[in-house]
């Protein structure tokens, strides 16, 4: 996993709990704790950090990762506003992930192993995104979708009729603007 994801996790934890809490999380999780945005780190570090935070806030690691995605979207916007400027709404933005954003991520971060999406536009308010990744971090993807909706001043309902975390081959994120 690329270090930028860990930088986002660190930023969210520090903003919400303080620098001392971040240091405690790193100590408790037993991970290296020094992540550069261009570096590549074990996926297990993310789960260890999320598990440590989860125990501190009485949540599941999955809920923590989803929350980090939600809160972290604004940090991605701060670094890469050009990803967002050609879109007026969350569904338009989401449709650009695989064709515009992920190729750019691969260019900026060589070796980045980004997930793959395929899309089914159900109607003007509903998009089904099929998510495929060996990491199975659809919780992070869902959080990013919530953050994107917030960025565009919209609210969304997200359902997961299929999910790799439940044993399915892929995840389907059904996003409906409300």
C-alpha positions, 0 to 999 in steps of 0.5 A: 500500500502506498504511503500516501494512504498512511499519511491520510490515516495519520492526518485524520488521527492527529486531527481528531485525537492529537499527536500523542494519540497517533504516537500511542497508536503506532506504539500499540500497533507495532508498525514502523510508523514513518511513512513517506507518500511515495513509499510502499508498505505492507497492507497489514500495517493499515489493519494494525493501525486501524485495529489500534484506533478501533480499540481506542474509540470502541469501533471495528477496524472496518469502521475506522478505515471507512471513517478515514476514507470519509475524512481523508477525501478532503485531504486528497482534494487539498493535494490534487484539486484537479481531480475534482474540478471537471465534475459538478456532482458525486456520480460524475466524479465517481465515473472518472476514477478508473479512467482518469484518477487511477491512471494519474495515481499510477503515474504519480506513485509508481508501483501503486496497486490501485483497485479496479472499478467497472460501472453500471449507471442504473439511472440519473441518481444511482450508480453501481460500482463493482470494486476489485482489489486484492486488498479488499478495502471496500470500506475505504472506498465507501468512506471516500464515496461519502467524502466525495458526496460531501465535497459536492454538497450531496448526500448518498445512500450506499448499499453493498449487495455483494462484498468480498468481506462476505466471501463474494468475488467482488464488491458492488457499491450501489450509490444513490444520491438523495 
